[in-house]
Amino acid sequence: QRQQGRNQIEWPFAVVKAMGVGLEPTRSSFTVRGVPFALALPGLFNVENAMAAVAVGLSQGAELDVMAKAIVSVTGVPGRMERIDEGQSFTAIVDYAPEPVSLGKLYEVVAMMEKRRVIHVLGSAGGGRDRDRRPVLGRMAGERADVVIVTDEDPYDDDPMAIIDEVAAGAVAAGKHDGV
């Protein structure tokens, strides 16, 4: 509860912890103060995002059981671990992971999935953005994917082939071979 004094509002300090975290390829779960939460989203990063929402809710006086019922209805975030299901016999995921930390979190989830092989299509933006990340993202894909397909994303006024070459250089540094 919030306490008001003269010209100030004071919030008591509280730690909010996710306990019993369960991570599966298509969902996650955890408890907060004994209340179970189920997410239709995979990955520790989604648990962390949900915990931020829980902490804000608690700061505003929301009840944990009400938040648990609401959060289960979140079935996805456009562009983040978004599954594309058109009846195909393989899993296709779109994830806008434009920097190494987010790409690493994507691969944490992919590592949990049953798979025969991973084909990663990635690129990088132009317009003076992301230049230093290009070979890093390529290397990460080269280390974790069986096949890496490199493209450009939004080249703006940059040479699209320069973007592709810089991302591909990272994949080659990780042991991938051009055209194979």
C-alpha positions, 0 to 999 in steps of 0.5 A, spaced: 500 500 500 502 507 498 503 511 504 502 519 503 505 524 507 506 531 506 508 533 499 510 526 498 508 519 496 512 513 499 511 506 496 514 500 500 519 496 497 517 489 494 521 484 491 517 480 486 519 473 484 517 468 479 518 461 482 518 454 479 519 457 472 517 452 466 520 453 459 517 449 453 518 449 446 511 453 445 509 455 452 512 457 459 509 457 466 511 460 473 508 462 480 508 469 483 507 468 491 503 461 490 499 464 484 500 460 478 501 463 471 501 460 464 503 463 458 502 461 451 509 464 449 515 460 449 522 463 452 525 466 458 524 473 455 517 472 455 517 470 462 521 476 464 516 481 460 510 478 464 514 479 470 515 486 468 507 486 467 506 483 474 510 488 477 507 494 474 500 491 476 502 490 483 504 497 484 497 499 481 493 494 486 491 489 481 490 482 484 495 476 482 489 471 480 486 477 476 493 478 472 494 470 471 487 470 468 489 476 463 496 474 462 494 467 459 490 470 453 496 473 450 497 468 445 503 472 441 507 478 440 507 480 432 514 479 430 516 475 436 517 468 436 511 468 431 509 461 428 506 461 421 502 455 420 499 454 413 498 446 414 506 445 412 509 439 415 515 443 418 515 449 423 516 456 421 517 462 425 518 469 424 522 473 429 525 480 429 531 479 433 535 485 430 541 485 435 545 479 438 541 479 445 535 478 442 537 473 437 541 469 443 534 469 446 531 466 440 536 461 439 535 459 447 527 457 445 529 454 438 534 449 442 528 446 446 524 444 440 524 438 436 527 439 429 531 435 424 535 442 422 534 449 422 534 454 416 535 461 418 533 467 413 536 473 416 539 480 414 540 486 416 538 494 415 542 499 411 541 506 412 547 506 417 544 502 422 546 495 424 553 495 421 557 493 426 552 487 428 552 484 421 557 479 422 556 478 429 548 476 427 551 472 421 556 468 426 551 467 431 546 464 425 552 460 422 554 457 429 546 455 431 543 454 424 544 448 419 543 452 413 544 460 413 540 464 408 542 471 408 538 477 405 538 485 406 532 487 410 531 495 409 537 497 405 535 504 404 541 508 400 546 502 402 548 497 397 544 491 398 550 486 396 554 490 401 549 488 407 549 481 405 556 480 404 557 483 411 552 478 414 555 472 410 562 474 413 560 472 420 556 465 417 563 464 414 567 465 420 563 460 424 564 455 419 559 455 413 561 455 406 558 460 401 553 456 396 553 450 400 
